[in-house]
Amino acid sequence: MIRRVLVCCLTLGMVACATQPQTPAPAPQPVEKPVGKGTAPAEAAPERKPDLPPVDLAPVPFETARANFVRDTAARYRIEPAYIESVLAQAQIREPIIAAMSRPAERVKPWNEYRPMFISQARIDGGRKFLATHRDALQRVQDRTGVPAEVIVAIIGVETSYGANTGNHRVLDALYTLAFKYPRSGDPEKLEREVRRELFFRDELAKLFELGALEKLDITALKGSYAGAMGMGQFMPSSYLDYAVDGDGDGRRDLFNSHDDVFASIANYFVKKGGWLRGGTVAVPATLDAGREELNPVDWTPTLGLDALAASGYHPVVPVRAAGATATPITLEGSAGKQYWLGFQNYYAITRYNLSKMYAMAVFQLSQAIAGRELPPA
């Protein structure tokens, strides 16, 4: 899930049986959703979130919030309150984590600047070497789930440079800090989001206790990102619980040391949360008829049929053979001007790992390069 909390915290959502093939989630039905005409730059138009229930914005003292957390987590997961207290007594509020979370958002990079951050010759070569080293294990997962080996490798490459950089923050400290001291900007318009983010991390901290109990993990020793994401695939505790699987059959789900578990879990995430389609298309380049306005989808769900896209001026550059295929239009700012793509169900599946359309495109194109296919210009 998360090198960038604003993108990955979101990374990453995961209880499944690794010894059984997973049944793909049903693909979205081709119900046409409203789309906007090109106004904001494509990169600046994030996926819109559904309406959320109201949240109490009144400040809660730290001591009260912490006591409520211990009580509620103990009841929710049947864990002794004294144990929770003993673990929290070892947790530290880390100012560097608050500072990292408080950093102003950078300028949204266009695609021609974003892609080189994740696709370089060194990363391509590293991916090919990683794939060759683990080919048999990756092939078994691909055969069982339908998720290509190169896509699993690309996720690991983008998230942690093939396991070389999984994070050096203690997960307990990261989640404790953000659960009880999520930074406040002082901007009234941002308060609701900040409160929701704090509650999100508080829930992740509770799930860390559940994860430790289920997987017999010493949660005081786990290391990860400053947002609390863990392992080669950067799973948040909720993602670990919901989607991690035992790929090597040893009775544990180990996303820190077991490559079999990591590969199976990433594939399971794509299948269960994203509805990955075996043999399905990810994305294809497209053209937009001159004088036609770009479509800005409300999210990356592939709801438009090819006929509807053609009526709006979008045409795939290569044949799409899947009958009844639906897609979402994608606009990228390339070095030579606008690039148009059509993203299908498997592109949507990658966006469930990270909601950014450019992240999904970077993972897809890196996977293509690792597999030896030629990439279009950035």
LUMDOKE-468841 format. One record per residue: residue in three letters; y, x, z of N, C-alpha, C in turn. Coordinates in steps of 0.05 Angstrom, whole numbers, plus 5000, padded with zeros to 4 digits. Atoms other than C-alpha are relative to their C-alpha. Example, Ala and Ser with C-alpha at 12.3 -4.5 7.8 and 13.67 -1.06 7.14 Angstrom:
BEGIN
ALA497650185000491052465156502450185000/SER497649844999497952735143502249855014/
//
This chain:
BEGIN
MET499450035000500050005000502050105000/ILE497350064995506750435024501550245004/ARG498249784995511150985016502749895004/ARG497350135000516950515012499649745013/VAL500650254987516949975062501149774985/LEU498850235014521449555020498249924978/VAL501950075021516049584969497249975011/CYS502750004992509849735004499449865025/CYS500750144976509849405069498749764993/LEU500750225015508348915029497550104987/THR502449895007502749355006498249905014/LEU502449944990498749235024499249795019/GLY501450194986494748595051497150045001/MET502649975012485648665070497749925017/VAL502549974989473648285111498249934978/ALA501750065022468848335057497550165003/CYS502649854999461748575045499850184976/ALA500049825022461549195003497350014986/THR502649995013454149114987499649784981/GLN500350225019455348484948502350014980/PRO497850015019459348414884501949785009/GLN498050194992465848064897500649804977/THR499350205019467447414862503049994995/PRO497249995005474147454827501449745008/ALA498450244994479546984851500749874973/PRO499450145025481046454799502750084989/ALA497449935013486446644749501849765001/PRO498250224999492746234752499749824975/GLN500150185022492645614709502650034984/PRO497649965016497545644650502049775003/VAL497850194996502645194682502650154996/GLU497649855007509345394654502049975022/LYS498050004979514245604707502850044988/PRO497349965011521745604699500750294998/VAL499149735003524646244673502950004994/GLY497149985005531746474672500550164975/LYS499249845023535346754612501450255010/GLY499149744992537547474614502850015011/THR497449974987543147564664500050275014/ALA500149754986541748104716498150194985/PRO501949815012538448754691497349955011/ALA502850074992530948674693499250145026/GLU500849854976530049224745501349905025/ALA498550104977535048884791499249725007/ALA500850284995531548214790497350005014/PRO502549994985526348234846498549734999/GLU501650254998520747724852501149835022/ARG498950194980523447114888497849915019/LYS502050074979520046924953500149705004/PRO500050294994517946214970501649945025/ASP498550084976521645815022498250065025/LEU501449934975519746055092500949825022/PRO499250174977519645665157502350145015/PRO497849884985525745765201499150195022/VAL500649804979525946345250502350015020/ASP498049994979529546395316501550274999/LEU498549765003535146905307501350105026/ALA498949914975537146945380498750255010/PRO501249754990536247645409498249965024/VAL501850014978530447745456499950285013/PRO500049744987530748305508497350154995/PHE502449845006525848875495497849955019/GLU502150044979522148785561498649734996/THR501250275004521148035547498250004975/ALA501549995025518848155475497450155004/ARG502449834995513948695498498049855017/ALA501850154982511048265554498749774985/ASN501150225016510247675506497950114981/PHE501949885019506748135456497450065014/VAL502549944985501748375508498449745006/ARG501350254993500247665531498849874975/ASP500950145024499647375460497750164986/THR502149845013495547955431497449995015/ALA502450024984490747935489498549734996/ALA501350275004489547185480499049974972/ARG500750045028489247225404497550154993/TYR502349835009484047785399498150055023/ARG501849974977480747725468499850305008/ILE499949724991482948425488501350005028/GLU498949994973484348605560502950085000/PRO497149934999491848595574500550285011/ALA499649734988491049235616499550214979/TYR500449815022488249595555502450014982/ILE497650005018494049375511502350145014/GLU497949864985498849605565499650305000/SER500549714999495450275570500550144973/VAL499449895027496050385495503050014995/LEU497150015005503250155491501550215018/ALA498749794983504850635549500150274986/GLN500049755014503151195501501749994975/ALA498450035024507350925444502950095005/GLN497349904998514251215430501849864979/ILE498050095020520450925398501050254986/ARG499449765015521751425343502649964984/GLU497450035014529051505321499850084970/PRO500249945029527051845254499049764984/ILE501150245014523251205236502249804997/ILE497850195001529250775253502050104978/ALA498149895020533651245211498949964972/ALA501150035027528851215152500249714991/MET499950285007528650455155502949914996/SER497250085002536250425161501450114976/ARG498649885023537750835099500849794980/PRO499150195021541850455048498150014976/ALA501650015024537950234987501250174979/GLU499049845022538550724931500649834975/ARG499650135026541150534863497349944987/VAL502650075014535650164826499850164975/LYS500349835023533150674777498949854976/PRO501250125024531850454705497350134995/TRP502749915005524850544678499950304991/ASN500249725011526451204641500650215022/GLU499749824977528451504709497749965020/TYR502050074981523151154750497350124992/ARG502649915008517051344708499450295006/PRO500749724994517652104715499550065030/MET500549964971517552024791497049985006/PHE502850054994510251804786498150104978/ILE501749915022507752044718501150274990/SER499449725009508052794707497450124991/GLN502449885009503253264675498350095023/ALA501549914977501353534743498449765012/ARG501450234988499652824768497849904981/ILE502150085019495852664704497650195003/ASP502149814997491853314710498549975027/GLY501250044974490653184784498249755000/GLY501650255002488152484768497450054984/ARG502449945016483352744715498050165017/LYS501849844983480553254764498749835022/PHE501050184979479852734819497949814989/LEU501950185013476352264771497450144994/ALA502449845006471552804749498450065025/THR501349934976470052994820498449775012/HIS501250244988468452284842499049804980/ARG500750185023466051994776497749815007/ASP502350184995459351724801500749785020/ALA499350214980462251364862502049804987/LEU498050185013468051084821498649824979/GLN501450165020463250854766498449785013/ARG501550214985459050474817501949775007/VAL498050214993465250104841500949854975/GLN499250145025467449964770497949814990/ASP502250175009460649694752499849745017/ARG500350224982460549244813502349804999/THR497650174998467748984811501449944974/GLY498550035025470249074741502750145000/VAL497549854999476249484764499650284990/PRO500549745012476650104720500550235020/ALA499849774982475750774755502750124998/GLU497449875003482251044726502249855013/VAL497950164986486250464756499850065030/ILE500349934971483350614826501250275005/VAL499049734997484951344816503150014998/ALA497150015003492051184793501449905025/ILE498950104975493350784856500150225021/ILE500149784981491151364899502050224993/GLY498149805009495351834857502949935006/VAL497350094995501651424863500649985030/GLU499550054971500751264937500050265016/THR500349774982498451924966499450264985/SER500649765016497852444910497050085004/TYR502949964999490252374911499150085028/GLY500849954972489852394987501450245013/ALA498749764989494253004996502249945019/ASN497750084983499952625030499649725010/THR500650274989497452045072501949925022/GLY498050064979503252085122499450155026/ASN500449854976504352475186501349875025/HIS499050154977507251935231497749875014/ARG502150144986502951655286500449704995/VAL499850285008501450945264501049835024/LEU499250154976502150685335503050015004/ASP497249964996509150975341501649854978/ALA498550125023511350725272500149695005/LEU500050294997509150005286501449915025/TYR498750064975511550005358503150014996/THR497149985005518450245336501149774984/LEU499050215018519149735280499549725011/ALA500750264988516049175321502149925021/PHE498250074978521149225377502850114997/LYS497349885005527049635350500650014971/TYR499350005028527549445278503150014997/PRO497149965001534549675258501549764991/ARG498250225007540149175254502550124987/SER497749905014545749285205502649895011/GLY497650144990550648815240501149814980/ASP499150195021551448415175498649735005/PRO501350264994550347675192498349904977/GLU501650095023547747555121497350134999/LYS502549865000542148055133498349955025/LEU501350034974540247835203497349864997/GLU502550155002534847335183497850194989/ARG501949815012531347855139499150215021/GLU500649794981531748375194498249895022/VAL501850124979528747905246497249954989/ARG502750045012523147715198498550264997/ARG501449745003521648445184498950105027/GLU500949924974521348585259497549855008/LEU502350174993516548005269497550084983/PHE502249905017512348255210498750245012/PHE501149764989511548935242498749945027/ARG501350074974510048615310497249884995/ASP502650105007504448235277498150224991/GLU501649775008501948875244499150165024/LEU500849854976501949215312497849855014/ALA502150164988497748645340497450044984/LYS502449965017492948725281498950285003/LEU501049734995492549465295498050005024/PHE501850024977489349285362497449864992/GLU502450135010484548815327498350194983/LEU501449805017482849355276498550215017/GLY501349814983481449855331497549905014/ALA502350124986476849375367497749964980/LEU502150065019472949185304498750264989/GLU501049765014472349885273499550235019/LYS500449794980471850275339501850254994/LEU498149785006478050685321501750065024/ASP498049934980482451065369502749974987/ILE497550065014488950745348502350175009/THR497949824991492951255387500050254983/ALA500249755016490651805339500449964970/LEU499850055029491551475271502750104990/LYS497649915012496751785225500449854973/GLY499450145024500351455167502950024993/SER497249995009507051295136501949905022/TYR498150094980513451135174500049705003/ALA500250294998511950405160497349915011/GLY502550074988504950435189497749964980/ALA502250025020500850465124498250245003/MET502149804993494350855129498250074977/GLY502149925018489351245089500850074972/MET499549925028488751465017501349774984/GLY498850235014490550764993502349875013/GLN497650104985496050645045499849705005/PHE500350284991493549995075501449955026/MET499050094974497449645129497649885016/PRO502350104985493049395187499049734990/SER500950265010492848685159498450034975/SER501549945025490648955091497350125006/TYR502549874992485449385124498049795010/LEU501750214989482648785161499049814978/ASP500750205020482748315101498550104976/TYR501149915026480648755043498350255001/ALA501649764999477449395067497049935001/VAL502950055001469949435054498550265006/ASP501849784994464149885074498750084974/GLY501149935026462850235008497650195001/ASP502249814999457850755033497749905017/GLY502250124986453650285075499450115028/ASP500549894974454450645141500849815023/GLY499350204980456750015177502950015010/ARG497149984993464150225182501749994975/ARG498149995022470250145139502050225006/ASP498549764993473450835139501850074976/LEU498149955022479650885095501450275003/PHE498849744996481351575122498250234989/ASN501849785007475151995107497949934979/SER502150085019470351595063501149924973/HIS499150075027471851614989498749744990/ASP501450255009466551074977501449755011/ASP498650234988470150605026502749964987/VAL497350025012476950764996499949884972/PHE500250105028474850634924499249705000/ALA500950284998471149994942502149825011/SER497950164987476949744984502349944981/ILE497950055020482249844931499149804979/ALA501050185020477949494880499849725012/ASN500350264986476548934930502749865003/TYR497250114998484048854941500849874974/PHE499250115026485248764867498549744993/VAL501650245006479548264860500749775017/LYS499750224981480647854922502949905002/LYS497250084998488247854926501349964973/GLY498750015026490147964854498649854979/GLY501550155021484647594817499450174975/TRP500549825022482848204774497749894983/LEU502050115020479047994711498550234987/ARG501649795012473348434689500550014970/GLY499649965029474948714620502749884990/GLY497550125008481748374620502250204993/THR497749835007488148654590501950025023/VAL497949964980493448944636502749934988/ALA497450055012499548974592500050114971/VAL499749905027501449064519502950014993/PRO497250005009508049264486500549754982/ALA499350245015511748694452502750054987/THR497350005012517848564409501349735007/LEU498450254995523348054420501749964975/ASP498550065024526347724360503050045004/ALA497149954999533547924345501549745006/GLY498450234993538547454376498849835022/ARG501350164979533647174427500650125027/GLU499449914973535147204501497550085014/GLU502249924983530647574549499349785020/LEU500950184978526547154597499750165025/ASN500349874974526947344670498349825017/PRO501850174985520847044705500849995030/VAL499450024971521546794777498150185016/ASP501849804987515447244794498350114977/TRP501649885021510147634757497449854994/THR502350165006505047074753499949954969/PRO500150035029502547044680499549714993/THR500350285005503846314665500749904972/LEU499250085027506346314593497950074980/GLY501949955022501546234536501350154978/LEU498949845021502246664475501749834980/ASP498450185017504746064434502849955011/ALA497450044987510145924485501750254999/LEU498549745002512146664485501050044972/ALA499149975028512446674410502349814994/ALA497750195004516946054411502550115013/SER497649884987521546454457500750274988/GLY499349765015521447044409498450255008/TYR501649774991516247494443497450014984/HIS502449965016510647784401498650255008/PRO501449754993505248274423499850184976/VAL500149805022505148914382497150054992/VAL502849965006497548964386498649735004/PRO501350264997492548384380499049955028/VAL501150094974490748004443497749814994/ARG502450145009483647764435499149795020/ALA500950194980482847364499501049724994/ALA499250275007482846624482501349885024/GLY498650144978487846234523501450195019/ALA498749814982490946864552502849925007/THR497250054992497346774591501250275010/ALA498649754993502547304606502749955011/THR497250014990509247454637501650204984/PRO498449805015514847784597501350205019/ILE498949774984517248464623502050144984/THR497949855013523648814605500550265016/LEU499549744988524549564619502250144986/GLU497849855012530550004608498950284993/GLY501149755008527650574567502250204991/SER498149795008530951224544501249944973/ALA498950075027531850934474500849714999/GLY499250285000533850234495497949825014/LYS501850194986530249604520497150034989/GLN502850015006522749604522499049725009/TYR501250264993518948934521497050035001/TRP502850004996512048834547499149725008/LEU501250244989507348264563497950085020/GLY501849934979503748314629498149775005/PHE502150204997497147944637498949995029/GLN501050054973492847744697499650275015/ASN500549754986490948464713502550155006/TYR497449894992498148684712501049865025/TYR499350154976499548134762498550115024/ALA501749904978493748404804501250265012/ILE498849754990497249084808502649945016/THR497550074985503748754830499449895028/ARG500750094973500048464890499850245019/TYR500149764984499249184914502950085007/ASN497249944996506749284907501549824981/LEU498850215015511448744883501850104977/SER498349895021515449204837498750004973/LYS501249995027514249104763499950284990/MET500049735010515949834751497750165014/TYR502349884986510850054804497449934984/ALA502450095014505549634768499750144973/MET500149875026507449934701499450295003/ALA500549714996507350644729497050045006/VAL502849974994500350534758498449964974/PHE501550065025497950234691500250244981/GLN499749785019500850794649498850265010/LEU501349764989498451344696497049974995/SER502950045005491451034691499350054971/GLN500549955028491951054616500050304993/ALA499849715005494051784616497650145012/ILE502349884988488451964664497549964983/ALA502250075018483551624616500250134973/GLY499749855025486252054559501449854978/ARG498650165021490251524523502950084998/GLU497249915004497051674493501949805012/LEU498050174988503051404529502449964982/PRO497550055015509151084497502350175013/PRO497849864987515851434509501149855023/ALA498750134978519351294574502649884992/
//
